[in-house]
Amino acid sequence: EVLLTDHDVDSGLLLEKTTADYLDITPAFEWTGPAKTATISIKAGYKDWLGGFSPKTEAYTRSITLPESPDAPYSGELETPIGIPLTACGGLTDGAIEVVLKIADEPDYISQIWNVYATKAPPDKYDFDLVKPTPSNANPEPGTPIDITCPVTSRCAEAVDARAKVIIYEGSFFPGHGDKIGEYDSDVFHIEPGESKNVIIHHTTVAGSIDRRDVEVEIYIGPDLIKESEWDDVYYVGRPPEEEIDFDLTRPSVTPAEITPDTAITITCPVTSVCTEQQTVTAKVKIYEGSIYPGHG
């Protein structure tokens, strides 16, 4: 039993599952108040390296009606469990769920519950090294076709046929990544022990609410997820150059060369712009007596 008020809790269950199984979750509830309509949504996923919840499934949602119960708490539970298929959750040793309860005119209740299930781990003889992907253009404009090269090295004990999934996300100011931008599946490739191959995906960049792009690479053998890694800030889209405002000033020249008191002179002050954009500026020229000491008179 995990209360929804426990927003971050370790269930300690670690139910043994495979990718052919379902998680059957039966929410129970107590309610005091007027009649309300509510929805319960549940996703399955895992705890990522930053400590956040990363979903592997879509949200599975059920609507419920909370009857009017102004004095004594009303207790109940769903007549049938919410079933979540674990097809996309292979190879997880720390499977988690996220439960979101929405009640009209009430704040959302969001609970992230860790160590709920573990899908059958692949044998130790299967493993891969993944290196940070390399974009063909590290700072493209939106609408630019680019290639993203994802190096993969097999540490398997035998030759295998594998495939890669490459997912592109917006970056985020907070831990974890932002919205998914694109997802690409490679063809199945044959790879020998110790062999390295490049998985190359073709992507056309799109504008977003943030210019950074994160990339995740997943390696599968059959339906089982064997290895996954994610990297922040692999490339940037449409980042404008930082504006620079600066000028080079050259020593002024004076005409005429021979000057006596009350002589009208012209002082020419060369100014060269090294700004990144056109600017409208004003110049102030000050004339001082000299000094036998540091500084002017």
Steps between C-alpha positions, in 0.01 A plus 500: 500500500636840398311815592468769232622751757836319479622680190840326490507155659683168466244220486761226545283261297723421198243265350666262254359568153586448134424717199204270425338583836271773626507702819152477651442794733181543702477848654297526821378825647322675785298812428327762713316780324248571224450275201790532256632346181867396507752334271795283592787471249794264539825470301773239537866591469814522707706731719757676283853590605387846609243356737198588289230280351548406133192339343522198271126473437213731422255598774222249572199687638180408681213731598323459833205666673545602860160507671385774733626421848512819706554345844639146507779397257381287208733208427522323168725363229486439126296195409768389255871582504674735259719277282827640365685291238873477558595441135724808494643443849755225437818469704395724790623414849331799665164535326287787631151639449357850503143546621308822429162560663291787362190616686294795380584820687779325693878509446645199319647224713818363340689208652817341369538153643835326463609134487156368410611238247804353329483361149711199418857621469687393187786256554833651602649388169316788328636852542601802290707814539328817379686823426353851483343550155652747255286731283611599150413859591527607864305824459249466214209727424145355519412297191860384442558131411773355722651158567549378856767232535465268800805273561419153637760245618395143580615352831289190439656157537366397159392650170150649519242671283405826669312818422519854633235753592613864498279755676547877475366726775495868571738587777372621834592754765415233757635145559402264220407588144216698342242401240572226248577640153573187299545124530685282249546122476804363324500192283608179671880473481735207557788574735787278617655502850726804536382648170402866474237636266345839438124533505415807289157658501378779276305779664363838395531751780199681639465812711400463863454689822866442587801473268679201659442143380554182704542158339422154642623175344343160583634165379267201467549133431162372392240663729744543792661832584868425565664840542394864502680830551397863472713811441414865555572784258610287203418789265322833490229627263476861393711641779555865403856628529558698814473869421827686541526878524855629480709755314864546415624856561814635334714791624342830380681719247509882504519755219678730450823363639627842614274637771509828690248636752167588344568273199195322361579128473331185379529181707425177310414197717491169303236250622474143368197290593555136599131458593307198374212724387459851364491758779406868535743667737627840617856601582622735771844660459666659804812717493719533808824671594783255530667426834849423624336236718314183398161585350389824344475855626 
